[in-house]
Amino acid sequence: MSDRSPAAMELRTARLSLSRPTAADVDAILAVHRDPETCTHNPSDALAGFEEAEALYRRWDDQWRRYGYGYWVVRRHGSAQPLGFCGIKPMELHGVAILNLFYRFAASAWGQGFASEAAAAVAAWASHHQPDLPLIARVRPANLASQRVAIRAGLNRARHLDTEGYDGFDWIYIARPANRATPPAEPIS
C-alpha cells in the first residue's frame, strides 16, 4: 500500500527540501543527466536533449501517480536551484519485488554530504511507508562515492544479491530491517 498523502510529496532534512518533480524541473533533469561526469558509472542514463528529459520526467510523474512515491528533486532550504534527484522506484531483483534507491546530483553538489542526507531521508521514508518492500541500491564496483552514500543511508553490502545490471555488474546494498527502523524525514505540512 502506498501513501499518496501530501506528506509523501515533500520531505525535509536539516539542510534539504525534497519535493515531487514538476514540469518546471525538466531543465534540471536534463542538466544533471546530460553531464558526462554524473553518468560516468551509468552511461545508459545519459540524456542527449530536452525531449529525452521530458520523457524521463513523464516516467517519473507516472510513477508518482501510480504509486504515490518516486524520485524527489533535492534543493537546499530556501533555494530554487536543484542540487539533484533522489528517490525510490519499484523493481524486481532476482524475482522479488523491491524498491531501488536512486541518487544523482550535479557535480557542483558533490562532496558536501547532500546525497547522503537525501538518501537517508528517502530510506527512512521508505521504511516507514513501504516496510514490506526491501530497499536496495545498485552500485557499480568502481563507484566508491555511491557506495559511501548507500552505507550512510543505512544499507549494507549484500554480495549474495550482486547481479548484472544495465551498464555492467551491480553490487547490491540492502537496508536490513534493523536499519530501516529510523524515523522518517519530517514531512512538510
DOVO-123434 format. One record per residue (C-alpha): residue number from 1; residue in one letter; x, y, z. Coordinates in steps of 0.5 Angstrom, whole numbers, plus 500, padded with zeros to 3 digits. Example, Ala and Ser with C-alpha at 12.3 -4.5 7.8 and 13.67 -1.06 7.14 Angstrom:
2
<1,"A",<525,491,516>> <2,"S",<527,498,514>> 
# end
This chain:
189
<1,"M",<500,500,500>> <2,"S",<503,507,498>> <3,"D",<502,513,502>> <4,"R",<499,518,497>> <5,"S",<498,524,502>> <6,"P",<501,531,501>> <7,"A",<507,528,506>> <8,"A",<509,524,501>> <9,"M",<510,530,496>> <10,"E",<516,533,500>> <11,"L",<521,532,506>> <12,"R",<525,536,510>> <13,"T",<532,535,513>> <14,"A",<537,539,517>> <15,"R",<539,543,510>> <16,"L",<535,540,505>> <17,"S",<528,540,502>> <18,"L",<526,534,497>> <19,"S",<520,535,493>> <20,"R",<516,532,488>> <21,"P",<519,534,481>> <22,"T",<514,538,476>> <23,"A",<515,540,469>> <24,"A",<519,546,471>> <25,"D",<524,541,473>> <26,"V",<526,539,466>> <27,"D",<531,543,465>> <28,"A",<535,541,472>> <29,"I",<533,534,470>> <30,"L",<537,535,463>> <31,"A",<543,539,466>> <32,"V",<544,533,471>> <33,"H",<543,527,466>> <34,"R",<547,531,461>> <35,"D",<553,532,464>> <36,"P",<558,526,463>> <37,"E",<561,526,470>> <38,"T",<555,525,473>> <39,"C",<553,519,469>> <40,"T",<560,516,469>> <41,"H",<558,510,472>> <42,"N",<551,509,469>> <43,"P",<552,511,462>> <44,"S",<546,509,459>> <45,"D",<542,514,464>> <46,"A",<546,520,460>> <47,"L",<541,524,456>> <48,"A",<542,528,450>> <49,"G",<537,533,449>> <50,"F",<531,536,452>> <51,"E",<526,531,449>> <52,"E",<529,526,453>> <53,"A",<529,530,459>> <54,"E",<521,531,458>> <55,"A",<520,523,457>> <56,"L",<524,522,464>> <57,"Y",<520,527,467>> <58,"R",<514,524,465>> <59,"R",<516,517,467>> <60,"W",<518,520,474>> <61,"D",<511,523,474>> <62,"D",<507,517,472>> <63,"Q",<511,513,478>> <64,"W",<508,518,483>> <65,"R",<501,518,480>> <66,"R",<501,510,480>> <67,"Y",<505,509,487>> <68,"G",<505,516,491>> <69,"Y",<512,516,491>> <70,"G",<518,516,487>> <71,"Y",<524,521,486>> <72,"W",<524,528,489>> <73,"V",<528,534,487>> <74,"V",<533,536,492>> <75,"R",<534,543,494>> <76,"R",<538,547,500>> <77,"H",<532,550,504>> <78,"G",<530,557,501>> <79,"S",<533,556,494>> <80,"A",<530,554,488>> <81,"Q",<536,551,485>> <82,"P",<536,544,485>> <83,"L",<542,540,487>> <84,"G",<540,533,484>> <85,"F",<535,528,485>> <86,"C",<534,522,490>> <87,"G",<528,517,491>> <88,"I",<526,510,490>> <89,"K",<523,506,484>> <90,"P",<519,499,485>> <91,"M",<523,494,481>> <92,"E",<525,487,482>> <93,"L",<531,484,484>> <94,"H",<532,476,483>> <95,"G",<524,475,482>> <96,"V",<523,479,489>> <97,"A",<519,486,489>> <98,"I",<524,491,492>> <99,"L",<525,499,492>> <100,"N",<531,501,488>> <101,"L",<534,507,492>> <102,"F",<537,512,487>> <103,"Y",<541,519,488>> <104,"R",<544,523,482>> <105,"F",<547,530,484>> <106,"A",<550,536,480>> <107,"A",<558,535,480>> <108,"S",<558,542,483>> <109,"A",<554,539,489>> <110,"W",<559,533,490>> <111,"G",<563,532,497>> <112,"Q",<558,536,501>> <113,"G",<554,531,504>> <114,"F",<548,532,500>> <115,"A",<547,526,497>> <116,"S",<548,522,504>> <117,"E",<543,527,507>> <118,"A",<538,526,502>> <119,"A",<539,518,501>> <120,"A",<538,517,509>> <121,"A",<531,521,509>> <122,"V",<529,517,503>> <123,"A",<531,511,506>> <124,"A",<527,513,513>> <125,"W",<521,515,509>> <126,"A",<521,508,505>> <127,"S",<522,504,512>> <128,"H",<516,508,515>> <129,"H",<511,508,509>> <130,"Q",<513,502,505>> <131,"P",<516,497,510>> <132,"D",<514,491,506>> <133,"L",<519,492,500>> <134,"P",<526,491,501>> <135,"L",<530,497,500>> <136,"I",<537,496,496>> <137,"A",<542,501,492>> <138,"R",<545,498,486>> <139,"V",<552,501,485>> <140,"R",<558,500,480>> <141,"P",<564,497,484>> <142,"A",<568,503,482>> <143,"N",<564,508,484>> <144,"L",<566,509,491>> <145,"A",<562,515,493>> <146,"S",<556,512,491>> <147,"Q",<558,506,496>> <148,"R",<559,511,501>> <149,"V",<552,514,500>> <150,"A",<549,507,501>> <151,"I",<552,506,507>> <152,"R",<551,513,510>> <153,"A",<544,512,508>> <154,"G",<544,505,513>> <155,"L",<545,500,507>> <156,"N",<550,494,508>> <157,"R",<553,490,502>> <158,"A",<550,484,500>> <159,"R",<554,480,496>> <160,"H",<550,474,495>> <161,"L",<545,479,491>> <162,"D",<550,482,486>> <163,"T",<548,482,479>> <164,"E",<549,484,472>> <165,"G",<546,491,471>> <166,"Y",<544,496,465>> <167,"D",<551,498,465>> <168,"G",<555,493,468>> <169,"F",<556,489,474>> <170,"D",<552,491,480>> <171,"W",<554,491,487>> <172,"I",<548,491,492>> <173,"Y",<547,494,498>> <174,"I",<541,493,502>> <175,"A",<537,496,508>> <176,"R",<537,491,514>> <177,"P",<530,491,518>> <178,"A",<534,494,524>> <179,"N",<537,499,519>> <180,"R",<530,501,517>> <181,"A",<527,503,524>> <182,"T",<530,510,524>> <183,"P",<524,515,524>> <184,"P",<522,518,517>> <185,"A",<524,525,515>> <186,"E",<520,531,517>> <187,"P",<514,532,512>> <188,"I",<512,539,510>> <189,"S",<505,540,512>> 
# end
